[in-house]
Structure formats: C-alpha cells, structure tokens
C-alpha cells in the first residue's frame, strides 16, 4: 500500500482538488491512505483567529467569517447545492462557534490546537466528498482516534505504542474497502482533546501511518519539482536532488529546510520506507527519492534561510564563568518555555543562542531569565549552508553584518543583519 500526503498548496482551490483527484486516479489499482493538510493559507488564518480570540480583539468574527467564506466558495465550485458536504462542513465549523462564544479560560497553546485543527477537519471533509463524487470510494477517518499524543499542545509527542495499536487494528480493514483519507498535523489526547504536531506536521503524520502499516512508500506532493538545494523564492539558480540519504534529509530538516517536517524521516528510516517528494502538477515526474543508499552529488551547496530570528546572550550576574551547572539550568528554562535553539555558542562568560521568534513564548522566556544578564537582537536572519565552499559563504554574507558565525567540516551557520 502507498501513503500520499497533499499539502495546503495542492488543495488551495477547486482546481487543486480536481488535480488531486486526477493524481489519485493514476494509482487506482493500489491501496491508498491519503493525508491532507488545511487548504491554502488556512492555518495562517486560523492562527490569527486564535490570537484574536485569546486577546479578545474586535476582529474575531471578521476573521472567522473570511475563513468560512473561503471554504464555501470552494464547495460551491465543486458540488451541487443539496450535496451533504455543506452540512458536514457547517457542522465541523460549529466547533469554532462553540469556542468563541465564551471568553477564553485556557492556556493559549490549548486554544491554538482546538481552533487551528479545524482547518484539516474541514479540508478533508471536502476532499473526501469530491473523491467519492468522482467515483473513487473513499472513507473519511478522524486522525485524532489513531495518532495518540501527550498533552504538549502545539507540539504533541506521539505515544507510539497506543498509536501503532490503533492504526494496525482498524486501518487495514478500511484499506481493503477503498481509499482511506485523513488529516495531517493532528493528534488526540487520552482526554479527547486535540493536539497538533508542530507546523508543517502533515508530513510527519504520513510517516507515522506508513511506518505502522509497513507501506511500500510515502509520497508527499508539493508545488516544487522535488527537493532543491535552496528556496526558489529566494534563489534563482536552484538545482534539484534526484536522491538523498535519510541522514542528509534529517540534517537539512534539522537546520530548517521547510520542504519536510523535521520528524518525518526517522520513522521511515527505522522501517526502511522510501520518501518521494514529487510535483503535484506533474505526477509522472521523478521528483526526489529519500532512501538509505541514495547516490548524492552536491554540485552546489545546500542553503537554508530562516528569517525573524532572535540572537540572545546570557551571562551570570556575578560575572562567573558559564559552567555546566549554568548550562543545565539555562537549557531547562528554554525547554520549559518550548523555545527550540537553532544555534548555540559558549564563551568563558556568556552563552549565546539563536532561535525563531514566537512573541508569547519569548516574553515568557525573558521573564524566566531575570536572574541572568540578558542582551538580545531581533529581526535577524540565520543562513545555514551545507557542503559549502569559501566562495559560496562569502557570497551569501556579502553586504551583511555578521553577528555570529559557526563553521564545521560540512556545515556553516551565520547569523546576519
């Protein structure tokens, strides 16, 4: 059996859903489990809604109405007025209606997961309905009953034993009857609350199902020809990799390459399941294959650019050396506030780190560090390049102020303004 994952760009409009259906028809003779993300930029819109609701601003209902209008415009283009999908989607949106009627009482991360998760629930209702309308027998399933996580909201940690048992008990029976379609990015707690697996987590969802089911392969369908050495929105001379090893893919995602969620590769590597990254506009194209014994050639360095970075330095108030005890304490505070470090560097008197900005988590982190001297800069860019050359590194930092530089044998990281 095969596992397919379609991201938001592939289902951003009615034309995209028709194209998805045509892709699926090419594999009609295979058992298929399909994972679908929220449509277009819906997750971004729902994040704004979650923040507006948590802050109780005046734009809550306008943001919510825009989200509903967008989805019903797509439904109108695909279905006759009496189709059951209208009621299915309306009933799914009721989960938001119930929540925003009351003032927020919960932690923001909990609110975020309950609201933002509706994007996947709605998109999969629409896609499943259209596949069935096109004659492709499809069963919609709620992923929250299969991927079990702890209560770490916005970064749910998968409970593998329970997840494997749930998937293996029921999904094979459903696959015998037709296509199984479910949501990416989501999980469920033992108390039946919704969690999310981290932004872009639909790839991870696909790899979880594939590893539990022993799939032949996972294919993630993208709006690019495969995995490129750099973001084509930022660089004009990109090249595509035909093959990558699991190890190289893990390194790239660890440093922030957005083409695949960082947690995607490991479950596939453990079970030796290849991951294919293919363009949804050209389904017959080869794309990129990630597997154990890939043949790789780096004619150009891999370049990963992360914007909106903070560079923060800590030192002890008594000007003592930064010791192992200090580092243990500091790491604990970063972990408690769910702040992930992209670069770290230690000197005799200071510990310097670079990380992504999340306003609420950053504020909480700063409050937890009051017993240290703290200095920081915001609005910075982190450039990571693997398999670099001296000339390529010089070109990337031309006319930029370098605030931190870290170079190893294969990887160079530079924080610049």
C-alpha positions in Angstrom: 0.0 0.0 0.0 1.0 3.6 -0.6 0.7 6.7 1.6 0.2 10.1 -0.1 0.3 13.5 1.6 -1.1 16.6 -0.1 -0.2 19.9 1.4 -2.2 23.1 1.5 -0.9 24.4 -1.8 -2.3 21.4 -3.6 -5.8 21.9 -2.3 -5.9 25.7 -2.2 -8.8 25.9 -4.6 -11.4 23.8 -6.6 -8.9 23.3 -9.4 -6.4 21.9 -7.0 -8.9 19.4 -5.6 -9.7 18.3 -9.2 -6.0 17.9 -9.9 -5.6 15.8 -6.7 -8.4 13.5 -7.8 -6.6 13.1 -11.2 -3.4 12.2 -9.4 -5.2 9.6 -7.2 -6.8 8.0 -10.3 -3.4 7.2 -11.6 -3.0 4.8 -8.6 -6.5 3.4 -8.6 -5.1 -0.2 -8.6 -3.2 0.4 -5.3 -4.3 0.5 -1.7 -4.1 4.2 -0.7 -4.0 6.1 2.5 -4.1 9.9 1.9 -3.2 12.6 4.4 -4.4 16.1 3.6 -3.5 19.5 5.1 -5.6 22.6 5.6 -6.4 24.4 2.4 -4.1 27.1 1.1 -3.2 29.6 3.9 -6.0 28.5 6.2 -3.6 27.5 9.0 -2.2 31.1 9.0 -5.7 32.5 9.0 -6.7 30.2 11.9 -3.6 31.2 13.8 -4.7 34.9 13.5 -8.1 33.9 14.7 -6.7 32.0 17.7 -4.6 35.0 18.7 -7.5 37.4 18.2 -9.8 35.2 20.3 -7.2 34.8 23.1 -6.7 38.6 23.1 -10.4 39.3 22.7 -9.9 41.8 19.9 -12.7 43.1 17.7 -11.7 41.2 14.6 -12.6 37.7 15.8 -15.8 37.4 13.8 -14.5 39.1 10.7 -11.5 36.7 10.6 -13.8 33.7 11.2 -16.3 34.7 8.5 -13.5 35.1 6.0 -12.3 31.6 6.7 -15.8 30.1 6.3 -16.5 32.1 3.1 -13.2 30.9 1.5 -14.2 27.2 2.1 -17.8 27.5 1.0 -16.6 29.2 -2.2 -14.6 26.1 -3.0 -17.5 23.9 -2.1 -19.8 25.9 -4.4 -17.4 25.3 -7.3 -17.3 21.5 -6.8 -20.8 20.4 -5.7 -24.5 20.8 -6.3 -26.3 22.9 -3.7 -28.0 19.9 -2.0 -24.8 17.9 -1.5 -24.3 16.6 2.1 -20.8 18.1 2.3 -22.5 21.5 3.0 -23.9 20.2 6.3 -20.7 18.2 7.1 -18.6 21.3 6.8 -21.1 23.6 8.6 -21.2 21.1 11.5 -17.4 21.0 11.6 -17.2 24.8 11.9 -19.6 24.6 14.9 -16.6 23.6 16.9 -15.3 27.1 16.5 -18.7 28.7 17.1 -18.9 27.0 20.5 -15.5 28.1 21.5 -15.6 31.7 20.5 -19.0 32.3 22.2 -17.3 32.2 25.6 -14.3 34.2 26.9 -11.0 32.3 26.8 -10.2 30.5 30.0 -7.4 28.2 28.9 -3.7 28.5 28.1 -3.0 29.9 24.5 -1.4 26.7 23.3 -4.5 24.7 24.2 -6.7 27.3 22.5 -4.5 27.2 19.4 -4.8 23.5 18.9 -8.6 23.4 19.3 -9.1 26.2 16.8 -6.3 25.7 14.3 -7.1 21.9 13.9 -10.5 22.8 12.3 -8.6 23.6 9.1 -7.6 20.0 8.5 -11.0 18.6 9.5 -12.8 20.9 7.0 -10.4 20.3 4.1 -10.5 16.5 4.4 -14.3 16.6 4.5 -14.3 18.5 1.2 -11.7 16.3 -0.5 -13.2 13.0 0.6 -16.6 14.1 -0.7 -15.2 15.1 -4.0 -13.2 11.8 -4.4 -16.4 9.9 -3.7 -18.3 12.1 -6.2 -15.6 11.2 -8.8 -16.2 7.5 -8.3 -13.3 6.8 -6.0 -14.6 5.1 -3.0 -13.1 7.0 0.0 -13.6 6.6 3.8 -13.0 9.8 5.8 -11.4 9.0 9.2 -10.7 11.2 12.2 -6.9 11.0 12.8 -7.4 12.0 16.4 -8.6 8.5 17.1 -5.4 7.0 15.7 -2.5 9.2 16.5 -2.3 9.4 20.2 -0.2 12.1 21.9 0.6 13.5 25.3 -0.8 16.9 26.4 2.0 19.0 24.9 -0.2 21.4 22.9 1.3 22.7 19.7 4.0 20.1 19.8 2.2 16.9 20.7 4.6 14.0 21.5 3.4 10.8 19.8 2.6 7.8 22.1 3.9 5.2 19.8 2.5 2.0 21.4 -1.0 3.3 21.5 -0.8 4.8 18.1 0.6 1.7 16.5 -2.1 -0.5 18.1 -4.9 1.8 16.9 -3.7 2.1 13.4 -2.9 -1.6 12.9 -6.2 -2.7 14.5 -8.5 -0.8 12.1 -6.9 0.8 9.2 -6.0 -2.3 7.2 -9.7 -3.4 7.3 -10.7 0.0 5.9 -8.0 -0.1 3.2 -9.5 -3.4 1.9 -12.7 -1.5 1.2 -11.2 1.6 -0.6 -9.2 4.7 -0.1 -8.7 6.0 3.5 -8.4 9.8 3.8 -7.4 11.5 7.0 -6.0 14.7 8.4 -2.4 15.7 8.7 -0.9 17.7 11.6 -3.3 16.5 14.3 -3.4 14.1 17.2 -5.6 13.4 20.2 -5.0 13.1 23.9 -6.4 10.5 26.3 -8.9 13.1 27.4 -10.2 13.5 23.8 -8.6 17.0 23.3 -7.0 17.9 20.0 -3.2 18.4 19.7 -1.1 19.5 16.8 2.2 18.0 15.9 4.0 21.3 15.0 3.8 23.4 11.9 4.0 21.5 8.6 3.4 18.4 10.6 1.3 16.6 7.9 4.5 15.0 6.5 5.1 13.5 10.0 1.5 12.2 10.0 2.1 10.4 6.8 5.3 8.8 8.0 3.6 7.7 11.2 0.9 5.8 9.3 3.4 4.4 6.8 5.7 3.0 9.5 2.8 1.5 11.4 1.4 -0.1 8.3 4.6 -1.2 6.6 3.8 0.9 3.5 5.7 0.5 0.2 6.5 4.2 0.2 5.3 7.7 1.2 4.8 10.4 -1.4 4.5 14.0 -0.4 3.1 16.1 -3.3 4.5 19.6 -3.4 4.4 22.7 -5.6 8.1 22.2 -6.5 9.8 19.6 -8.7 11.4 17.9 -5.7 13.9 18.8 -3.0 16.0 21.7 -4.2 19.3 22.9 -2.8 17.7 26.3 -1.8 14.3 28.0 -1.6 13.4 29.0 -5.2 11.6 32.1 -3.8 14.9 33.4 -2.6 17.4 32.0 -5.1 17.1 31.8 -8.9 19.8 29.2 -9.7 18.5 26.2 -7.6 19.1 22.6 -8.6 17.0 19.5 -7.8 18.4 16.4 -6.0 17.4 13.2 -7.6 18.2 11.2 -4.5 19.1 12.0 -0.8 20.0 9.7 2.0 17.9 9.6 5.2 20.9 11.2 7.0 21.2 14.1 4.7 17.5 14.8 4.7 17.5 14.7 8.5 20.3 17.2 8.6 18.6 19.5 6.2 15.3 19.4 8.0 17.0 19.9 11.4 18.6 23.1 10.2 15.2 24.4 8.9 14.6 23.2 5.4 10.9 23.7 5.1 10.2 21.1 2.4 9.8 18.3 5.0 8.8 18.3 8.7 11.9 17.5 10.8 10.3 14.5 12.5 9.2 12.9 9.2 12.3 10.9 8.3 13.1 8.9 11.4 10.0 6.6 11.4 10.7 5.9 7.7 14.4 5.3 8.3 13.6 2.8 11.1 11.4 0.8 8.7 13.4 1.4 5.5 10.4 3.0 3.7 11.4 5.5 0.9 10.0 9.0 0.9 9.3 10.5 -2.5 8.9 14.3 -3.0 7.0 14.9 -6.2 5.3 17.9 -8.0 1.5 17.6 -7.9 1.3 19.4 -11.3 3.5 16.8 -13.0 2.7 13.5 -11.2 4.7 11.4 -13.7 7.9 13.3 -12.9 10.6 11.5 -10.9 10.9 14.1 -8.1 13.3 13.3 -5.3 13.7 10.0 -3.5 15.0 9.8 0.1 16.3 6.3 0.9 19.1 4.6 2.8 21.6 4.1 -0.1 21.0 7.1 -2.2 23.5 8.4 -4.7 24.2 12.0 -4.0 26.0 14.7 -5.8 26.4 18.2 -4.4 27.3 20.4 -7.3 26.0 23.4 -5.3 25.8 23.8 -1.5 22.5 23.4 0.3 21.3 26.8 1.6 18.7 27.2 4.3 17.5 30.7 5.2 15.5 31.4 8.4 14.1 34.9 8.9 12.7 36.6 12.0 15.4 35.3 14.4 16.5 36.3 17.8 20.1 36.3 18.9 20.2 36.3 22.7 23.2 36.3 25.1 23.2 35.3 28.8 25.8 35.9 31.4 25.9 35.3 35.2 25.3 38.5 37.2 28.4 37.8 39.3 30.5 37.5 36.2 31.4 33.9 36.9 32.3 31.5 34.2 29.5 29.8 32.3 29.7 26.4 33.9 28.0 23.1 33.3 25.6 23.9 36.1 24.7 27.2 34.4 24.1 25.4 31.1 21.9 22.8 32.7 19.8 25.5 34.3 19.5 27.5 31.1 18.6 24.6 28.9 15.9 23.7 31.4 14.3 27.1 31.1 14.4 27.0 27.3 12.8 23.6 27.3 10.1 24.7 29.8 9.1 27.6 27.6 9.2 25.4 24.4 11.9 27.5 22.7 14.0 25.5 20.3 17.6 26.6 19.6 18.9 26.9 16.1 22.5 27.8 17.0 24.3 28.0 20.3 27.8 29.2 21.3 29.6 29.3 24.6 32.4 31.6 25.8 34.0 32.0 29.2 31.4 34.5 30.4 28.4 34.2 28.1 26.1 31.7 26.4 24.7 32.9 23.1 21.8 31.3 21.2 19.7 31.9 18.1 16.1 30.9 17.8 12.8 31.6 16.0 10.5 34.3 17.4 7.2 33.4 19.0 6.1 36.5 20.8 4.3 34.8 23.7 7.0 32.2 24.3 9.7 34.8 24.0 8.1 37.0 26.6 7.7 34.1 29.0 11.3 33.1 28.4 12.6 36.6 29.2 10.7 36.6 32.5 12.2 33.3 33.4 15.7 34.6 32.9 15.6 37.6 35.3 18.5 36.2 37.4 20.8 36.4 34.4 22.2 39.4 32.4 20.3 39.3 29.1 21.1 41.0 25.8 19.3 40.3 22.6 18.8 41.4 19.0 15.6 40.7 16.9 14.8 40.8 13.3 17.8 38.8 12.2 18.4 36.1 9.6 20.1 32.7 10.1 21.8 31.3 7.0 22.8 27.6 7.1 24.8 26.1 4.3 25.8 22.5 4.0 28.7 21.3 1.7 29.7 25.0 1.5 32.8 26.5 -0.2 34.6 29.6 0.9 33.4 31.4 -2.1 29.7 30.4 -1.6 29.9 31.5 2.1 31.4 34.9 1.1 28.7 35.4 -1.5 25.9 34.6 1.0 27.2 37.1 3.5 28.1 39.9 1.1 27.0 43.4 2.4 25.6 41.8 5.6 26.7 42.4 9.2 27.7 39.1 10.7 26.7 38.8 14.4 27.6 35.1 14.9 29.5 32.6 12.8 29.9 28.8 13.4 31.7 26.6 11.0 32.3 22.8 11.0 33.5 20.4 8.3 30.2 20.2 6.4 28.1 23.0 7.8 28.4 26.7 8.2 25.9 28.8 10.2 25.9 32.6 10.1 23.5 35.0 11.9 23.4 38.2 10.0 21.6 41.6 10.0 
